[in-house]
Structure formats: structure tokens, C-alpha cells
Amino acid sequence: MGGYGQFCAVARAHEALGGRWTLLVVRELLCGSSRFNDIRRGIPRISRTMLSERLHGLIAAGAVRQEGGAYRLTEAGQELAGIVAALGTWGQRWLPRHAEREDIDLQPLLVDLQRRVNLATLPKHPLVARFQIKGHGPRMLLLRTAEVSLCTHNPGFPEVLVAGPLAALAGWWRGDFGWLEAQRRGLALEGPKALTRAFPRWFERYLFAGVQPAAA
């Protein structure tokens, strides 16, 4: 397939970066993922073959370098942060937000929750947030003041159960509505009262949650 045939820097940049998934791969790298499987965890619908192609395309464009088994953004790649931020802000402001009618995966949402835990707000002792979201198997987030990780089983710590529809969790996380509205839409917490009361404050919310929709 030929290129756009244009001198314009917009066209040339789009040829290098405009393929499907490419900027989502950049987003994952900007968020701190560097290993192949970690990048894919944040974009679960991308095939391994396509992710490999997109990473090699970014390397060819000079935006990424490979260091052993890790992928790192170069100076050119770091400069893409402004583009990713602008896209996120535009999408949050101008695209309709109706999580109950959107095709949303649970995994990327949990990955973002993991990234945006404020460690300083966690209790001193480890605990597990168990997500029992309708239509999905149980997922767990191990919360410790030293680190947060997604896990497949509880090693024996106290639990907070987060149950309800994915749309309620996604809408709250994205900033579409507050915690009380999420509860009204079916999101529920179970566990020790001190932990369930504190749960929403453990997270810094989605990066663009503060961007208000244009209609507001």
C-alpha cells in the first residue's frame, strides 16, 4: 500500500503513527508498561502478532527502543505524550459517555485502577479488593503500601468485595458520575466498614476524570 504522497508533516506523522492500536501502545508505554505482556494486558484485544508489528513500527519511526526484553520510549516517543493527552481530553470532552451502551472490557479498567492507587492512603496492613463484576469471573487487586498488583487468588488478607455492573464501575472511574451515583446504579461494597468507607479514596481516578463534557 502506498503512502499519502504529501510533504505535510501531519500526513507524514500519520503514516508513521496512524495505524490502529499504535497510539494505545504508546499510551501503555507512557503509563509505565515496558514488557510485552504488560503492554498487552492494557490492550487485551490486540493480538500478539499485531502488538509485535506495532512495536517494530514504533522502533522504525524512532519513537521506541528495545533494551533486552523491555521497550522504552525515546525522546521522540516521549514527545507523543502531548498527542495522547490531547486525544484523551478531546474524547472525554466531546464524545458521548453512556457506559451501559459501550463495548468495554474489564481488564483495561482494572489495569488503570492498579496504576492509580495512592499508596499513601492505603491501610498499613495488606488487603485484597475482589471484583465480582456481572458477566465476568472474579478478579483481585492486592493492595499493599509498597505495591499494588493484580492477582488470581487471595493469599489470606482481609477483603473488600466490589460487586455490580461493569457500566457503574466504568462510569465512576471515568468521572461520568460520583460514587453515590455509582452505588445507585448497582455498584456495591462489602467488607469491614472502615475499609468500605475508605475504598473510593484509595484511588486517584482516571487521568481525564476531571475533564467535563462539553454539554455541561
Secondary structure, 3 states (H helix, E strand, C coil): CCCCCCCCHHHHHHHHHCCCCHHHHHHHHHCCCCEHHHHHHCCCCCCHHHHHHHHHHHHHCCCEEEECCEEEECHHHHCCHHHHHHHHHHHHHHCCCCHHHCCCCHHHHHHHHHHCECHHHCCCCCEEEEEEECCCCCEEEEECCCCEEEECCCCCCCEEEEEECHHHHHHHHHCCCCHHHHHHCCCEEECCHHHHHHHHHHECCCCCCCCCCCCC
